[in-house]
Amino acid sequence: MTDRLDATSTSLQKATARLNQAESELAELRKRVDADIPEDTVIAISAAVSAYLGNRGKVKAIRYNRHKTWAAQGRQIQQQRNLR
């Protein structure tokens, strides 16, 4: 019975450690999501758009992409295309 109790206690400690790590990672991700885009980054993006479009471009919105994999980014881009 003592062996079972020790094994359960060890498993509980491991699960608690994993939960604490997941909670700290989640808190860090929430900080990143709520962070504003720095002004110098917005200026650099605006300059790149103007250079590419010959000063006819206008940056209307900039946001962080929250997907981690390139496949998810590709799906997101394809699903956002406007059909004309």
N, C-alpha and C positions, 0 to 999 in steps of 0.2 A: 504494500500500500504506500509506503514511504517513497519507493522508486517512482510510482505513478504521480505522486504529489510533486516530487522534484521535477519530473519531466513536464508536468503541467505548469509549474512555476517558471521553468526555463522558457517554455513556449510563450507564456504570457509576457515575460520580459522582452523576448525577441519581438513579439507583436507590438508591444508598447514602444520599443525603440523605432520600429518601422513606421508606426503611426506618427511619432514625433518628427521623424525625418520628412514624411509626406506633408505634414502640416507646415513645417518650415519652408519646404519647397513651394507649397501653395501660397504662403504669405509672400514669398519673393516674386512669384509670378503675378500676384495681384498688384504688387508695387510697380512692376514693369508695365502692366496694362494701364494703370492709372497715370503713368508718367507722360508728361507733355513732350512733344517733339521739339528739340532745341531750335532756336531761331536760325542759327547758322546752317542747320540741315535744311530747313524750309527754303532759305535763300539759295542754297546750292541746288536743290531740286528745281526751283523756279528758273534759275539760270540755265540749267540743263534743258528744261522744256523749251525755253525761249530760243536757245541755240539750235535745238533740233527742229523746231517748227518755224524758224525764221522770224522770231519776235511776234508771232501771231497766237502763241499759246498762252493759256491762262490756267494756273493751278487753282482748282476750286476746293479740293479736299486732299488731305494727306492723313494716313492712319497707319499704325503698325499692323503688320500681318501676323496673326496669332498662330498660324499653322506652322508646324515644325518640318514637315517633309516636303520635298519638291513635288511629289505626286499629289499631295493635298492642295498645294498651291496651284498646280496645273488644273485640277478639277475646279477649284474656286474661280480661276480666270475664265475657264470655258463656260461655267454656269452664269457668269456675270455679263457675258457678251450680249449686246443689244442687237436684235435682228431688225434689219430695216428692209 
